[in-house]
Amino acid sequence: MLEIRLNKDMLYEAATDEVGRGCLAGPVVAAAVIMPLDYLNKEIKDSKKISKKKLPQLAEEIKKNALAYSIQEASVVEIEELNILQASQLAMRRSLQALNTDIKHIIIDGNYWNDLLKIPYTCVVKGDGKYLSIAAASIIAKVYRDELMTKLAKEFPFYDWQKNAGYATKKHRDGIKEHGITLHHRAKFIHI
């Protein structure tokens, strides 16, 4: 079972993670959560290790139990203007700011943080496999983004986004070859 948080006695420790960084289409989405000190749930783990069917249930469970949570985006335009790393940082920063809570410490999934918020932080490589709060942020971000890409797939049906969420699968690449790109594609990332 994952540790709940890095600082076990610090109530206002927020965790953040992003999803969609390696995609060819769609925004990068980040979530931030503050989980209760005593919250336990053995099913919460790295979102990549949870079935697609189970993820929405866990996302609702997390949102119901979190002291605070937020889901924010950085758009395709922002990704192309800033680069994917800086856009990911922007989405995570937005998610933390939207918590509207006096955050005392942040744990971030990854090895880099642009400290514009001036809040003490710790980067944790593969943090979604180590801390429940980072895994929780990852889950709610993934569910939100998957649902968004499924909605976009109805309008743009040639790319299989309802299944690949904008990642570079064969069907997605074939769709680009045959139908070109959409306003939701990260044009600078596409090399077909």
Backbone torsions as a table, in degrees:
resi	resn	phi	psi	omega
1	MET	NA	144.6	-177.9
2	LEU	-75.3	150.6	169.1
3	GLU	-65.7	145.8	-179.1
4	ILE	-67.9	-45.6	-175.1
5	ARG	-155.7	170.5	179.4
6	LEU	-73.4	-51.1	179.8
7	ASN	-98.2	98.7	-169.9
8	LYS	-63.3	-23.7	-178.1
9	ASP	-106.5	4.8	-177.2
10	MET	-97.1	107.7	-175.4
11	LEU	-60.7	-44.8	-173.2
12	TYR	-99.1	51.8	170.0
13	GLU	-94.2	120.0	179.8
14	ALA	-98.5	148.6	175.5
15	ALA	-120.4	145.6	178.8
16	THR	-140.1	149.5	176.5
17	ASP	-153.9	159.8	179.6
18	GLU	-124.2	160.0	174.7
19	VAL	-136.0	153.1	176.2
20	GLY	91.9	14.5	-177.0
21	ARG	-66.4	-37.9	-175.7
22	GLY	-94.8	18.6	-176.6
23	CYS	-85.0	162.2	172.8
24	LEU	-95.1	-13.9	-176.7
25	ALA	-145.1	153.9	175.4
26	GLY	89.2	164.7	-179.9
27	PRO	-73.3	165.9	165.5
28	VAL	-91.5	135.3	-175.3
29	VAL	-118.6	136.2	177.3
30	ALA	-126.9	149.4	174.1
31	ALA	-127.9	152.7	172.8
32	ALA	-130.7	141.4	178.5
33	VAL	-138.8	152.9	166.1
34	ILE	-124.1	113.9	-179.3
35	MET	-96.0	151.2	177.2
36	PRO	-59.7	150.5	-177.9
37	LEU	-57.0	-34.2	-174.1
38	ASP	-104.3	13.7	-175.9
39	TYR	-72.2	130.8	176.9
40	LEU	-131.5	138.4	174.0
41	ASN	-160.0	108.4	-176.0
42	LYS	-66.0	-18.0	-178.2
43	GLU	-81.7	-17.4	-179.0
44	ILE	-81.3	121.6	179.9
45	LYS	-156.5	-172.5	177.2
46	ASP	-48.4	123.9	-174.8
47	SER	-58.5	-26.3	-180.0
48	LYS	-71.3	-12.4	-179.1
49	LYS	-105.5	13.7	-179.5
50	ILE	-116.7	139.9	-179.6
51	SER	-63.4	148.3	-179.8
52	LYS	-59.3	-31.3	179.7
53	LYS	-69.8	-36.7	-175.9
54	LYS	-80.3	-26.9	-174.7
55	LEU	-54.7	-48.0	-179.2
56	PRO	-61.3	-36.3	178.0
57	GLN	-63.7	-44.5	179.8
58	LEU	-66.4	-37.7	178.4
59	ALA	-60.2	-43.8	178.1
60	GLU	-64.3	-41.1	177.5
61	GLU	-60.5	-43.6	179.7
62	ILE	-64.2	-48.6	-178.3
63	LYS	-62.1	-36.9	180.0
64	LYS	-67.0	-35.0	-173.6
65	ASN	-99.3	-16.3	-178.1
66	ALA	-64.6	145.0	172.3
67	LEU	-69.4	-33.8	175.7
68	ALA	-159.8	148.1	173.1
69	TYR	-151.6	157.9	178.8
70	SER	-152.2	145.3	175.8
71	ILE	-127.5	126.6	-177.3
72	GLN	-136.3	165.1	-177.6
73	GLU	-125.9	159.0	159.3
74	ALA	-119.8	128.2	-172.3
75	SER	-74.1	168.2	175.7
76	VAL	-58.8	-40.8	178.3
77	VAL	-60.8	-45.1	179.2
78	GLU	-65.3	-38.4	177.7
79	ILE	-60.2	-45.3	-177.5
80	GLU	-71.8	-31.5	179.4
81	GLU	-76.7	-41.1	-172.1
82	LEU	-93.1	-40.3	-170.3
83	ASN	107.8	161.3	-170.9
84	ILE	-67.6	-36.1	179.2
85	LEU	-63.4	-49.0	-178.5
86	GLN	-68.4	-34.1	176.8
87	ALA	-67.3	-38.5	176.3
88	SER	-62.4	-43.6	178.0
89	GLN	-61.9	-41.1	179.1
90	LEU	-61.4	-46.8	179.8
91	ALA	-62.6	-41.8	178.8
92	MET	-65.8	-42.1	178.5
93	ARG	-61.4	-44.2	177.8
94	ARG	-59.7	-42.0	-178.2
95	SER	-65.4	-37.6	178.3
96	LEU	-68.6	-44.4	179.8
97	GLN	-63.3	-34.6	-178.1
98	ALA	-73.7	-9.7	176.0
99	LEU	-65.7	-24.0	-179.3
100	ASN	50.8	44.9	-178.3
101	THR	-133.9	152.0	177.9
102	ASP	-78.4	82.2	-177.0
103	ILE	-68.8	132.6	179.6
104	LYS	-97.3	-26.1	-178.1
105	HIS	-159.2	150.0	178.6
106	ILE	-123.2	136.9	166.5
107	ILE	-113.0	131.4	-172.2
108	ILE	-119.1	133.3	174.2
109	ASP	-75.4	119.5	178.6
110	GLY	130.7	-170.2	-176.1
111	ASN	-119.7	11.0	-177.3
112	TYR	-144.8	139.5	174.2
113	TRP	-144.8	129.5	175.7
114	ASN	-88.6	103.9	-167.2
115	ASP	-77.7	53.3	179.9
116	LEU	-75.0	-18.6	-178.2
117	LEU	-83.3	-15.7	179.3
118	LYS	57.8	43.4	176.2
119	ILE	-119.0	136.6	177.2
120	PRO	-54.0	142.0	-175.7
121	TYR	-148.3	163.3	173.2
122	THR	-137.9	127.2	173.1
123	CYS	-86.7	136.4	-179.3
124	VAL	-128.7	109.6	177.3
125	VAL	-66.1	131.3	-175.2
126	LYS	56.0	38.4	-177.6
127	GLY	-62.3	-26.8	179.4
128	ASP	-70.8	-10.6	174.5
129	GLY	-103.0	2.3	-177.5
130	LYS	-119.7	-35.9	-175.6
131	TYR	-124.5	129.5	-179.3
132	LEU	-56.9	-40.3	-176.7
133	SER	-66.5	-37.5	176.2
134	ILE	-69.2	-42.4	177.5
135	ALA	-59.7	-40.1	179.3
136	ALA	-62.3	-43.5	177.4
137	ALA	-61.4	-42.6	179.8
138	SER	-61.2	-43.0	-178.4
139	ILE	-63.9	-48.6	-176.9
140	ILE	-69.4	-31.7	176.2
141	ALA	-67.2	-43.6	-178.5
142	LYS	-64.0	-45.3	-179.4
143	VAL	-62.1	-45.0	178.5
144	TYR	-58.2	-48.9	-176.2
145	ARG	-68.0	-40.9	177.6
146	ASP	-59.9	-42.6	179.0
147	GLU	-65.2	-40.5	177.9
148	LEU	-61.6	-46.0	-179.0
149	MET	-68.2	-31.5	175.4
150	THR	-65.8	-40.8	176.3
151	LYS	-63.7	-44.4	179.7
152	LEU	-64.3	-30.9	179.7
153	ALA	-63.0	-28.2	178.5
154	LYS	-67.8	-34.0	179.5
155	GLU	-84.5	-30.6	-178.5
156	PHE	-126.8	80.6	-168.7
157	PRO	-80.2	-3.4	-171.6
158	PHE	-85.0	-2.4	-168.9
159	TYR	-115.2	-2.7	176.7
160	ASP	63.5	31.4	-176.9
161	TRP	-62.3	-27.4	179.5
162	GLN	-64.5	-20.0	178.2
163	LYS	-106.6	-38.4	-173.7
164	ASN	-101.7	-5.1	177.9
165	ALA	53.8	25.0	177.4
166	GLY	95.3	-1.2	177.9
167	TYR	-74.2	165.1	-171.1
168	ALA	-84.7	62.7	175.7
169	THR	-78.0	168.9	178.3
170	LYS	-60.1	-44.0	-178.4
171	LYS	-63.4	-39.4	178.4
172	HIS	-65.0	-47.0	179.9
173	ARG	-63.6	-39.9	176.8
174	ASP	-62.6	-40.0	177.2
175	GLY	-61.0	-40.1	178.0
176	ILE	-66.1	-43.3	179.6
177	LYS	-60.0	-40.9	-175.1
178	GLU	-83.5	-37.1	-171.5
179	HIS	-117.1	-2.2	-178.4
180	GLY	79.4	-168.8	-177.9
181	ILE	-103.4	163.1	178.8
182	THR	-111.1	176.3	175.3
183	LEU	-66.8	-12.9	178.8
184	HIS	-91.2	-5.8	178.6
185	HIS	-83.2	146.9	174.5
186	ARG	-89.6	88.0	-170.2
187	ALA	-55.5	-36.8	-178.4
188	LYS	-68.5	-16.6	-176.7
189	PHE	-93.9	-9.3	-170.4
190	ILE	-97.5	119.9	178.0
191	HIS	-132.3	89.5	-177.3
192	ILE	-102.5	NA	NA
